Amino acid sequence: MNKAEFSEQFSDAILIGSGIMSSTLGVLLKQLAPDLNITVLEAADHLSPEASDGWHNAGTGHAGLCELSYTPDRHADGRVNVSKAIDVFQEFEMSLQFWAHGVEAGILKAPTTFINPVAHVSFVRSAEQVAFLRSRHEQLSAHHFFADMEFSDERDKISAWAPLLTEGRPAEPIAATRVAGGTDVDFGAIARQLLDWLDAQEGCEVCPACRVTNLQRTPTESWRATCHDRLRGSTRSVTAPFVFVGAGGGSLHLLQKADLPDAQGLGGFPVGGQWLVCDDPEIVEKHDAKVYGQALGAAPTMAVPHLDTRVIDGKRSLLFGPFASWTTKFLHEQGRWTDLPRSIKWHNLPSLLRVGAGNLDLIRYLMQQGTQSMADRMAALREFYPSAQPEDWRLEDAGIRVQAIKKSDGKAGIVHYGTEVLTSADNTMAALLGASPGASTSVQIVLDVIARCRPDLLVDGRQQNRLRQILPSYGVDLRTPESATQFSLWARATRKQLALPH
Ligand SMILES: Cc1cc2nc3c(=O)[nH]c(=O)nc-3n(C[C@H](O)[C@H](O)[C@H](O)COP(=O)(O)OP(=O)(O)OC[C@H]3O[C@@H](n4cnc5c(N)ncnc54)[C@H](O)[C@@H]3O)c2cc1C
């Protein structure tokens, strides 16, 4: 097939975007149905440059090990409710199994190119927060997922886990939990490796520099994506019975083009991000952890500060943030300042105004964050690392999250921080909006998409067997006490394959 000859093309599935979501869906579909023709269309000249790129997210393998925002509620008797942390752990386990299979099958390269062991630590200050963390630890460590979680309110112990936290810190009540088996993940590297494999498969094509400008139904109930192909300097169209809009911040505009009834009233609210980054080997060497604290003031859950070890392209650095920033762009590289105004339609204006009126604290928080100086940012960093010096840190842009705003929320004016999967009534289209916990749970998210849009790929006994080769625990609830033994067997095998402590 001469790729250059095409201006009109037919495929079995169009995947828009080259981030972790489309790449994971593409490989899973091809593994389940090797005959499928799949076309991936990416606006940028290179693959996965937006939210999935290494520096555009925090690279935390979210498994509920350290994120205090997953345990905000308490039971009636005062115990911390840890059910969300348990759910996220199970979802991340699916991702680990998929990546382990990828390595075994030669789809992914050596594990250290995309996943590295980094301890996950939760860190709190004040007597009240210490009591909260102790209760959280009691609840979590009673579950087999978190049996290895350690707690300490002793300065020396915390210092041994993460020396920067205590260096220069005055006497005050502090506590931390630590799980040695946490991870740092380069989701961009995974997406690019998955897509390299997909592009080499019969009937599949990954097309960078192809921005989808229109998405419409055809008279035969298929979808036609029209895109501008910058490499060929031409317009081309791809038609398929199934389309996945994994365009991150670009998804909302495409849904509006597709004129989906469910997208009526849907709006987007972009929140930019920035990190402080340190490359000084002496400081980097001292910290080997992802340390999550509590959300400050009106900060949304995804703006909870953390001090992280990152491993990108084999190089270790430290990252602190995120600092939220005010933007009207929906994408970092491919976005335009007109993205937000262009997304406002008569049908979503009421929802957007409701959100504006109902979230004044959030708006004030974003404005305050957006006007921060380096001194303000260093003050936030010193809450974690009291001895931090400005000359060791530089500011880097993170990705942009476009939070979904839905009409169905009535008067509530809710900003959705989670990932929203939207499907057309006939399930021929699926789209992702929102970001958290995002990349870590990409495998569970795309399994849900397949279950809704291509259930035929999951029912057949042969395909179920195939799925269990890829995801051994598929269909098993690992959360129950009865699954504990089986879980530890699978977990050990998965981590061994991924060169993680096991
Ligand atoms: C600051 C920040 C920190 C985060 N931290 C974490 C974390 O620690 N752990 C975690 O698990 N998750 C984290 N996330 C969430 C995670 O990054 C996202 O959930 C995930 O990367 C989304 O992947 P995606 O494939 O949907 O989107 P993206 O990676 O954004 O990919 C979308 C792609 O679509 C392309 N595109 C857009 N419009 C078009 C168009 N019209 N035509 C063709 N292509 C188009 C874009 O160029 C882009 O390549 C974080 C996100 C942010 C912003």
PDBQT file of the ligand as one rigid body, heavy atoms in Angstrom, charges set to zero:
ROOT
HETATM    1  C1  LIG A 601      -0.285  18.588  34.865  1.00  0.00    +0.000 C 
HETATM    2  C2  LIG A 601      -0.749  17.181  34.683  1.00  0.00    +0.000 A 
HETATM    3  C3  LIG A 601      -0.284  16.176  35.515  1.00  0.00    +0.000 A 
HETATM    4  C4  LIG A 601      -0.748  14.864  35.361  1.00  0.00    +0.000 A 
HETATM    5  N1  LIG A 601      -0.201  13.885  36.143  1.00  0.00    +0.000 NA
HETATM    6  C5  LIG A 601      -0.574  12.611  35.952  1.00  0.00    +0.000 A 
HETATM    7  C6  LIG A 601       0.058  11.574  36.688  1.00  0.00    +0.000 A 
HETATM    8  O1  LIG A 601       0.954  11.821  37.500  1.00  0.00    +0.000 OA
HETATM    9  N2  LIG A 601      -0.359  10.300  36.471  1.00  0.00    +0.000 N 
HETATM   10  C7  LIG A 601      -1.353  10.000  35.583  1.00  0.00    +0.000 A 
HETATM   11  O2  LIG A 601      -1.694   8.831  35.458  1.00  0.00    +0.000 OA
HETATM   12  N3  LIG A 601      -1.954  10.963  34.854  1.00  0.00    +0.000 NA
HETATM   13  C8  LIG A 601      -1.584  12.253  35.009  1.00  0.00    +0.000 A 
HETATM   14  N4  LIG A 601      -2.152  13.240  34.256  1.00  0.00    +0.000 N 
HETATM   15  C9  LIG A 601      -3.237  12.881  33.334  1.00  0.00    +0.000 C 
HETATM   16  C10 LIG A 601      -2.696  12.288  32.046  1.00  0.00    +0.000 C 
HETATM   17  O3  LIG A 601      -1.593  13.044  31.575  1.00  0.00    +0.000 OA
HETATM   18  C11 LIG A 601      -3.805  12.260  31.005  1.00  0.00    +0.000 C 
HETATM   19  O4  LIG A 601      -4.955  11.628  31.542  1.00  0.00    +0.000 OA
HETATM   20  C12 LIG A 601      -3.418  11.452  29.773  1.00  0.00    +0.000 C 
HETATM   21  O5  LIG A 601      -2.127  11.793  29.326  1.00  0.00    +0.000 OA
HETATM   22  C13 LIG A 601      -4.440  11.722  28.682  1.00  0.00    +0.000 C 
HETATM   23  O6  LIG A 601      -4.051  11.006  27.550  1.00  0.00    +0.000 OA
HETATM   24  P1  LIG A 601      -4.811  11.206  26.184  1.00  0.00    +0.000 P 
HETATM   25  O7  LIG A 601      -4.267  10.200  25.251  1.00  0.00    +0.000 OA
HETATM   26  O8  LIG A 601      -6.281  11.199  26.427  1.00  0.00    +0.000 OA
HETATM   27  O9  LIG A 601      -4.482  12.717  25.741  1.00  0.00    +0.000 OA
HETATM   28  P2  LIG A 601      -3.153  13.411  25.167  1.00  0.00    +0.000 P 
HETATM   29  O10 LIG A 601      -1.905  12.782  25.639  1.00  0.00    +0.000 OA
HETATM   30  O11 LIG A 601      -3.325  14.874  25.425  1.00  0.00    +0.000 OA
HETATM   31  O12 LIG A 601      -3.244  13.128  23.629  1.00  0.00    +0.000 OA
HETATM   32  C14 LIG A 601      -4.180  13.755  22.801  1.00  0.00    +0.000 C 
HETATM   33  C15 LIG A 601      -3.558  13.864  21.428  1.00  0.00    +0.000 C 
HETATM   34  O13 LIG A 601      -4.546  14.297  20.500  1.00  0.00    +0.000 OA
HETATM   35  C16 LIG A 601      -3.945  15.183  19.585  1.00  0.00    +0.000 C 
HETATM   36  N5  LIG A 601      -5.006  15.991  18.977  1.00  0.00    +0.000 N 
HETATM   37  C17 LIG A 601      -5.743  16.977  19.533  1.00  0.00    +0.000 A 
HETATM   38  N6  LIG A 601      -6.631  17.467  18.657  1.00  0.00    +0.000 NA
HETATM   39  C18 LIG A 601      -6.453  16.764  17.505  1.00  0.00    +0.000 A 
HETATM   40  C19 LIG A 601      -7.064  16.816  16.225  1.00  0.00    +0.000 A 
HETATM   41  N7  LIG A 601      -8.042  17.676  15.951  1.00  0.00    +0.000 N 
HETATM   42  N8  LIG A 601      -6.633  15.962  15.265  1.00  0.00    +0.000 NA
HETATM   43  C20 LIG A 601      -5.647  15.054  15.540  1.00  0.00    +0.000 A 
HETATM   44  N9  LIG A 601      -5.025  14.986  16.724  1.00  0.00    +0.000 NA
HETATM   45  C21 LIG A 601      -5.434  15.823  17.705  1.00  0.00    +0.000 A 
HETATM   46  C22 LIG A 601      -2.985  15.986  20.434  1.00  0.00    +0.000 C 
HETATM   47  O14 LIG A 601      -1.975  16.601  19.655  1.00  0.00    +0.000 OA
HETATM   48  C23 LIG A 601      -2.438  14.905  21.362  1.00  0.00    +0.000 C 
HETATM   49  O15 LIG A 601      -1.282  14.278  20.859  1.00  0.00    +0.000 OA
HETATM   50  C24 LIG A 601      -1.698  14.555  34.368  1.00  0.00    +0.000 A 
HETATM   51  C25 LIG A 601      -2.155  15.554  33.510  1.00  0.00    +0.000 A 
HETATM   52  C26 LIG A 601      -1.677  16.856  33.641  1.00  0.00    +0.000 A 
HETATM   53  C27 LIG A 601      -2.127  17.899  32.686  1.00  0.00    +0.000 C 
ENDROOT
TORSDOF 0
